[in-house]
């Protein structure tokens, strides 16, 4: 019995030494990465993904205090190549443009992907005070994204 214990101890020591030398075990934490090797930026607070016809539509929502924008992507399947991209960093309401970066804050109240559009409702806080709830849509039926007029 004593021989088996010493043999087990020797095998365990060799195995642990192998793991340490090969880099499989490390005292330093390693970041989790996607298969492509990229990391999710800390500003991303949410991702919506939905199949629309033959494509996937992905909406990436950023923390509006860190990186005020919404990104909309159309992905081919099965390769997941980005074939269309739109970054929303401002809104246009009745010909007047409201930049996210110039606001006191922009907050996403609702977000949905339908068969025809990405619809988003934002609470926009003006620099001079006051706020407005603004509803916007991006047409996703055509080959290229088209931002539709926003409404208050």
N, C-alpha and C positions, 0 to 999 in steps of 0.2 A: 504494500500500500504506500509506503514511504517513497518507493521508487517512482510510482505513478505521480505522486504530488510533485516531486522534483522535476520530473519530465514535463508535466503540465506547466510548471513555473518557467522552465526553459523555453518552451514553445511560446508561451504568452509574452515573455521578454523579447524574443526575436520578432514576434508579430508587432508589438508596440514600437520597437526600434525601427522596423520597416516603415510603419505608418508615419513616424516622425521624420525619417529621412526622405521619404517620397513626397512629403508635403500634404498628405491627406489629413493629418491632424496638426493644428496650429493653435498657438495661444492667442493669435490675433484674430479678431472677428473679421469675416469677409462679407462684403455687401452682396445682397441677393440681386441677381441680374436676370434679365430676360434672355431668351435663347440667342438673340442677336448681339448680346453683350451690352446693350444700352440700359441705363437705369431710368426709372421713372423720376422726373424732377420733383423736388419737394413742394413745388407750387401747385401740382395737380391735386385737385380735391375730388374729382369724380370723372368717370368715363361711362358714356352710354354707347351701346353697340346694338345695331339692329339690321337685319337683312331687309333690303329694299330691292325688289326684283332680282337681278343677277349680281348685285353688289352688296357690300356691307357698308353701312354708314356709321361712322364713329364720331362722337362729340366729346372733346376733351375740355373739361371745365377746370380752370385754374382758380386758385385763391385770388380773389379780386383785390386783395390788399397787397399781395406780393407781386403778382404778374397778371394785371387785369386784362384777360382775354378769354374768348371761347374759340376753340379750333374745331373745324368740321372737315372730315376727310371721307372720301369715297375710296374703298379698297376693292381691288379685284380678288376674286377667289379662284382657285385655292392658294395662289401665290402671296396674297395679302400685300400686293404692291399698291402704293398710294397713286391713284389716277386723277384725283381732283382734291383741291385743298382751299379752304377759306378760313382766314383768321378774323374774328370779329373783335375789334378794339375800339369801336365807336358805333354810335347809332345816329340815324338820320330820321328826324320827325318833322314833317311839313317843311322840308328844305333846310332845316337847322340841324347842324351836326353837334353831337355831344360825345366828346372823347372820354373813354374810361379813365385814362391817366390824369385828366384834368378835373375829375369829379371828387367829391368828398367820400365817395364809395358807390360801388355798383354791386348789387346782390341778386343772385339768381333765385327767383321765386318759384319758377317751374320750367321744366325742360322736357320736351317729348319729340320723338322721331315718329312721323306718320309715313304712309306710303307716298305722300306728295311733298312733305316739307319737314324741316326741323323747326319746331316752334319753341320760342323761349319768351318768358316774361321776366323782366328785370325791374328791380327797384333802384332807380338812379337818383343819387343825392347830388344836387347842384352845388357848385363851389360857393355861391353867394347865399346858400341856405335853401331849404325846401327840398322836396323830392317829387318824383313822378313814377308811376308804374307804367312801364312801356312794354308793349307786346310786339315782338318781331318774328318774322319767318324767313327761312331760306328755302327756295324752291330746289328740290333735289330730283325732279323728274327729267330734266334735260341733261345733256352730256356735261354741262358745266353748271356749278352752283350759281344761283342768282339770288342776291339779297332782295327781298321784297320790302316795300315801304313799311316803316314801323308806325304804330299807333299808340296814342296816350289814352 
